[in-house]
């Protein structure tokens, strides 16, 4: 009996310290859009976190439900699936990131501003995010969207460079 209780206790302890990507859905342009939300195991509403909105490449478009796992094969979602905690220390400062990874619908050819805006609105309403600390690592095929947005282009910081070699640039979105 002690062995069973000990095993159940270990299982409960491991579940409380485990973080994962949770599949969620929101409405964008009148259509349901699936996305993954990642929060660290020690997430606290009292702490403000920088936010990454990861925009996948053209090959991962899908229906947002049964095809949502397609985006887990590349970039930041893949790294999280492999156990990355999204905590990095650069120049003595440690940051832990929240990540939203939406799936572009099959019928869309590029990331419309509405998808990024919807992710930002969701994050502001549901997550404890740091104001003006929004990052958009983008794969090469999504570069077109950035010509249409009010953004500041930056060289890729070393912090996010380590996340995925195919992330060609990072942008910071300034507060609207």
Protein Blocks (a to p, Z undefined) as FASTA:
>chain_A
ZZmmmmmmmmmmmmmmpccdddddddeehiacdddddddfklcfkbccddddddddfklg
cehlmmmmmmmmgcjllmmmnopaoiaceehiacddddddddddfkbcbdcfklmmmmmm
mmmmmmccdehiaccdddfklmmmmmmpccddddddfklmmmpmklmbdcddddZZ
